[in-house]
């Protein structure tokens, strides 16, 4: 990132190669639409180019990019309040990130997706970043502009709520 900020164009290519796929996967899970995620990922990298002068020396790139991606998704959601790409049943389609195996249980994935959608954004974002993106709480805190303890509390509350929302499914499979 330091080289890119100094005008080294090949450094952008290296950053793009490293982060494009994870950012797009995160945005796909966040928006529920691979097409929207692709557009937002491109917007994220365009914003990165425009904002490179504001990148602070010594800061970590990954949380900074996830913050840009999260803001792009929020802006998109504000502009497009209507549901996109609904299935014939009126639900958001199941999405899988490239390079992930097909789910063994589409019903379970659908239930988890619905449960995640019921969480407030403040709980959903830390869970998506932690569970699906493999980010640590310090990175998530940096990306969301929160303290690490606030992120841990939000994630904990989100995981508790997810367990509550998914309890009937768990009981059904236990029987």
C-alpha positions in Angstrom: 0.0 0.0 0.0 2.9 2.3 0.8 4.3 1.8 -2.8 0.8 2.4 -4.3 0.4 5.6 -2.3 3.7 6.8 -3.7 2.4 6.3 -7.3 3.7 2.7 -8.1 0.9 1.4 -10.4 2.0 -2.3 -10.2 1.4 -2.1 -6.5 -2.3 -1.5 -7.2 -2.4 -4.7 -9.2 -0.9 -6.6 -6.3 -3.4 -5.1 -3.9 -6.3 -5.9 -6.3 -5.1 -9.5 -6.8 -4.9 -10.0 -3.0 -8.1 -8.4 -1.9 -10.6 -8.4 -4.8 -12.0 -11.9 -4.3 -12.4 -11.6 -0.5 -14.0 -8.2 -0.8 -16.4 -9.4 -3.5 -17.3 -12.4 -1.3 -18.0 -10.2 1.6 -20.1 -7.9 -0.4 -22.1 -10.8 -1.9 -22.9 -12.0 1.6 -23.8 -8.5 2.6 -26.0 -7.6 -0.3 -27.3 -11.1 -1.3 -26.6 -10.3 -5.0 -23.4 -11.4 -6.8 -24.0 -8.7 -9.5 -24.4 -5.9 -7.0 -21.4 -7.2 -5.1 -19.3 -7.1 -8.3 -20.3 -3.5 -8.9 -19.6 -2.5 -5.3 -16.2 -4.3 -5.3 -15.2 -2.2 -8.3 -16.5 0.9 -6.6 -14.5 -0.1 -3.5 -11.3 -0.2 -5.5 -12.1 3.0 -7.3 -12.6 4.6 -3.9 -9.3 3.2 -2.7 -7.6 4.8 -5.6 -9.3 8.2 -4.9 -8.6 8.0 -1.2 -5.0 6.7 -1.2 -3.8 10.1 -0.2 -5.8 9.8 3.1 -4.3 6.3 3.9 -2.3 6.7 7.1 1.3 5.3 7.1 1.4 2.2 9.3 -2.4 1.5 9.0 -3.5 -1.9 8.0 -4.9 -2.2 4.5 -7.5 -5.0 5.0 -9.6 -3.2 7.6 -9.4 0.0 5.6 -10.7 -1.7 2.5 -13.5 -3.5 4.4 -14.5 -0.1 5.8 -14.7 1.3 2.2 -16.6 -1.8 1.0 -19.1 -1.6 4.0 -19.7 2.1 3.3 -20.2 1.4 -0.4 -22.8 -1.3 0.5 -24.6 1.1 2.9 -24.7 3.8 0.3 -26.1 1.3 -2.2 -28.7 0.1 0.2 -29.8 3.7 0.9 -30.2 4.4 -2.8 -31.9 1.1 -3.6 -34.5 0.3 -0.9 -36.3 -2.2 -3.1 -35.4 -5.9 -3.0 -33.3 -7.1 -5.9 -33.2 -10.4 -7.8 -35.9 -12.2 -5.8 -36.8 -15.8 -6.3 -40.3 -16.8 -7.5 -41.1 -17.3 -3.8 -40.2 -13.7 -3.1 -37.0 -14.5 -1.2 -33.4 -13.4 -1.7 -31.6 -16.1 -3.7 -29.0 -18.2 -2.2 -25.5 -17.1 -3.1 -22.2 -18.8 -2.9 -18.8 -17.2 -3.2 -16.6 -18.5 -6.0 -14.2 -21.1 -4.8 -16.5 -22.3 -2.0 -18.0 -25.8 -2.3 -21.7 -26.0 -3.0 -23.7 -26.2 0.3 -24.6 -29.7 1.4 -27.9 -28.4 2.7 -29.5 -25.6 0.8 -32.3 -25.3 3.3 -29.9 -24.8 6.1 -28.1 -22.1 4.2 -31.4 -20.4 3.4 -32.3 -20.5 7.1 -29.0 -19.0 8.2 -29.3 -16.3 5.5 -32.8 -15.4 6.7 -31.6 -15.4 10.4 -28.6 -13.1 9.5 -31.0 -10.7 7.7 -33.0 -10.4 10.9 -30.0 -9.1 12.8 -29.5 -5.4 13.1 -26.6 -4.2 11.0 -24.5 -3.5 14.1 -24.5 -7.2 14.9 -24.6 -8.6 11.3 -21.5 -6.9 10.1 -19.2 -8.1 12.8 -20.5 -11.7 12.3 -20.0 -11.5 8.6 -16.5 -10.2 8.9 -15.5 -12.6 11.7 -17.2 -15.8 10.7 -17.1 -15.5 6.9 -14.1 -13.3 6.2 -11.9 -14.6 9.0 -11.1 -11.2 10.4 -10.0 -10.7 13.9 -11.9 -8.4 16.3 -9.2 -5.8 16.2 -9.4 -5.6 12.4 -13.2 -5.5 12.5 -13.0 -2.7 15.0 -10.7 -0.8 12.8 -12.9 -1.3 9.7 -16.1 -0.2 11.5 -14.5 2.6 13.5 -15.4 1.0 16.9 -13.5 -0.3 19.9 -12.5 -3.9 19.9 -14.6 -4.5 23.0 -17.7 -2.9 21.3 -17.2 -5.3 18.3 -16.9 -8.3 20.7 -20.1 -7.3 22.5 -22.0 -6.8 19.2 -20.7 -10.1 17.8 -21.6 -11.9 21.0 -25.1 -10.5 21.0 -25.5 -11.3 17.3 -24.3 -14.9 17.8 -26.8 -15.3 20.8 -29.6 -13.9 18.6 -28.6 -16.3 15.8 -28.8 -19.2 18.1 -32.3 -18.1 19.2 -33.4 -17.7 15.6 -32.0 -21.0 14.5 -33.1 -23.0 17.6 -36.2 -24.4 16.0 -34.1 -25.7 13.1 -31.7 -27.3 15.6 -34.6 -28.9 17.5 -36.1 -30.2 14.2 -32.8 -31.8 13.1 -32.3 -33.3 16.6 -35.6 -35.2 16.5 
